[in-house]
């Protein structure tokens, strides 16, 4: 596919895939060190896919062009959303999932994971995907197009495991925005494994350890 990306395989012929979506202004390299800290030997060979978002002008950053899954109009994040950009990137993530399936990894062995904007895209895509995924990971982000989620979600992923984590001192995506997303998803019946840490807009060692345990649980289940 035309999208630039990085791939890391922990062994030959991977039987599980983790698609990792970076945050605003970063690229696929951002979460490679995190993946390298994970120990998923019990899962078998795993393929990590780190795509680079396309470049686009970002309103909140003065229109500067940077890697972004969608435009950010203002600090409130959800009042004015770039629905077109969200939909376009959703199609991109769907293409990444389809690519993994074409290489022999079933949807039930694919985790879609993201940080910040990437978290928004993981939730946006994973809840609407038409085959049951292994899981969705949302780190330091929020649920986009929240008002449309109830009508657009796919029933096949109603029971998909969801891991959400956030820093209580996050100045970029307010902690209240994250908990509101969690609460809305729980009101729709989703089972959320929620974690919070005394950190800013970042990742910490206890979070990686909690994520590692969760990934082992969802990926060692029978496909």
C-alpha positions in Angstrom: 0.0 0.0 0.0 1.1 3.6 -0.5 1.1 4.6 3.2 4.6 4.7 4.7 5.1 2.4 7.6 7.5 0.5 9.8 7.2 -3.2 10.6 8.8 -5.3 13.3 8.2 -9.0 13.5 9.2 -11.0 16.6 9.4 -14.2 14.7 8.7 -15.9 11.4 5.2 -16.1 10.1 3.4 -13.9 12.7 0.1 -15.2 14.0 -1.0 -11.9 15.5 -0.7 -8.3 14.5 -0.7 -5.0 16.5 -1.3 -1.9 14.5 0.0 1.1 16.4 -1.2 4.6 15.5 0.9 7.6 16.6 -0.1 11.0 17.9 -0.2 14.4 16.3 3.1 15.6 14.8 4.9 12.3 15.5 5.4 9.3 13.2 5.6 5.6 13.3 8.9 5.6 15.0 7.4 7.1 18.1 6.1 3.8 19.6 8.8 1.4 18.4 10.6 1.7 21.8 7.4 0.9 23.6 6.8 -2.2 21.5 10.4 -3.3 22.1 9.7 -3.3 25.9 6.7 -5.7 25.5 7.2 -9.4 26.2 4.7 -11.3 24.1 6.6 -14.5 23.7 3.6 -16.5 25.0 1.5 -15.2 22.1 3.9 -16.5 19.4 5.3 -14.5 16.6 3.8 -11.0 16.5 3.9 -8.3 13.7 3.9 -4.7 14.9 2.8 -2.2 12.2 3.7 1.4 12.7 2.1 3.6 10.0 3.1 7.2 9.4 0.1 9.5 9.2 -0.1 11.7 6.1 0.9 15.3 6.4 -1.7 18.1 6.5 -2.2 21.6 7.8 -3.3 21.6 11.5 -5.5 24.5 12.5 -4.6 24.5 16.2 -0.9 24.8 15.3 -1.3 27.8 13.1 -1.9 25.8 10.0 1.6 24.3 10.0 1.9 21.1 8.0 2.7 18.0 10.0 1.8 14.4 10.3 -1.8 14.1 11.5 -4.6 11.6 11.2 -7.1 14.6 11.1 -7.2 18.3 11.7 -7.6 19.7 15.2 -9.8 22.9 15.1 -9.4 24.0 18.7 -8.5 23.0 22.3 -11.9 21.6 23.1 -11.3 18.7 20.7 -14.9 17.6 20.2 -16.9 20.8 19.7 -15.7 21.2 16.0 -14.4 17.9 14.7 -12.8 17.2 11.3 -15.3 14.6 10.4 -13.9 14.3 6.8 -10.4 13.7 8.1 -11.5 11.2 10.6 -13.5 9.3 8.0 -10.5 9.3 5.6 -8.1 8.0 8.2 -10.7 5.4 9.3 -10.5 4.1 5.7 -6.7 4.0 6.0 -6.8 2.0 9.2 -9.3 -0.4 7.6 -6.9 -0.9 4.8 -4.2 -1.7 7.2 -6.4 -4.3 8.9 -7.3 -5.8 5.5 -3.6 -6.0 4.7 -2.9 -8.0 7.8 -5.8 -10.4 7.0 -4.5 -10.8 3.4 -1.2 -11.9 5.0 -2.9 -14.7 7.0 -3.7 -13.0 10.3 -7.4 -13.2 11.1 -9.3 -10.2 12.5 -9.6 -12.1 15.8 -5.8 -11.9 16.1 -5.5 -8.2 15.3 -5.2 -5.4 17.9 -5.7 -1.8 16.9 -3.8 0.5 19.3 -3.2 4.3 19.3 -1.9 7.2 21.3 -3.7 10.6 21.5 -4.9 11.2 17.9 -4.0 7.6 17.3 -6.3 6.6 20.2 -9.1 8.5 18.6 -8.5 6.6 15.3 -8.3 3.2 17.1 -11.7 3.7 18.7 -13.2 5.3 15.6 -12.2 2.3 13.4 -12.3 -0.6 15.9 -15.8 0.0 17.1 -17.1 0.1 13.5 -15.0 -2.8 12.0 -17.2 -5.5 10.5 -15.2 -8.5 12.0 -14.5 -9.2 15.6 -11.0 -7.9 16.5 -8.8 -9.2 19.3 -8.8 -5.8 21.0 -8.6 -2.0 20.9 -6.1 0.0 22.9 -6.6 3.8 23.5 -3.8 5.6 25.2 -4.1 9.3 26.3 -6.9 10.1 23.9 -10.6 10.3 23.5 -13.6 9.0 21.5 -14.2 11.1 18.4 -17.6 11.6 16.8 -19.1 10.4 20.1 -22.7 11.3 19.2 -22.5 8.9 16.1 -21.0 6.0 18.0 -24.2 4.4 19.1 -25.7 4.3 15.6 -22.5 3.5 13.6 -20.8 0.9 15.8 -20.9 -2.7 14.5 -22.6 -5.2 16.8 -19.9 -7.8 16.1 -17.4 -5.8 18.1 -19.8 -5.0 21.0 -17.8 -7.3 23.3 -14.4 -6.5 22.0 -11.9 -6.0 24.9 -10.9 -2.3 25.2 -7.9 -1.1 27.2 -7.9 2.7 28.0 -5.3 4.6 29.9 -4.7 8.3 30.6 -2.5 10.6 32.7 -4.2 12.5 35.4 -2.0 15.6 34.7 -2.5 15.5 30.9 -2.4 19.1 29.5 -3.1 18.1 25.9 -6.1 15.8 26.2 -7.8 16.7 29.5 -8.4 13.8 31.9 -12.1 14.7 32.0 -12.3 14.3 28.2 -10.9 10.8 28.6 -13.2 9.8 31.4 -16.2 11.1 29.5 -15.2 8.9 26.6 -14.9 5.9 29.0 -18.2 6.6 30.6 -20.0 6.9 27.2 -18.6 3.6 26.0 -19.5 1.9 29.3 -23.1 3.3 28.9 -23.2 1.5 25.5 -22.3 -1.8 27.2 -18.6 -2.0 26.4 -16.3 -3.6 28.9 -13.4 -1.1 29.5 -10.2 -2.0 31.3 -9.4 1.5 32.6 -6.1 2.7 34.0 -4.9 6.1 35.2 -1.4 7.3 36.1 0.1 10.4 37.6 1.7 11.6 34.4 1.3 14.2 31.7 0.6 13.5 28.0 3.0 10.5 27.8 3.6 6.9 28.5 5.0 5.4 31.7 6.5 2.1 32.8 3.6 0.9 34.9 1.3 1.6 31.9 3.5 -0.5 29.7 3.4 -3.3 32.2 -0.4 -3.2 32.5 -0.7 -3.1 28.7 1.6 -6.1 28.4 -0.6 -8.2 30.7 -3.7 -7.2 28.8 -2.2 -8.0 25.4 -1.1 -11.4 26.7 -4.7 -12.0 27.9 -6.5 -11.0 24.7 -4.0 -12.6 22.3 -3.5 -16.0 24.0 -7.2 -16.7 23.7 -8.2 -19.2 20.9 -8.7 -17.3 17.6 
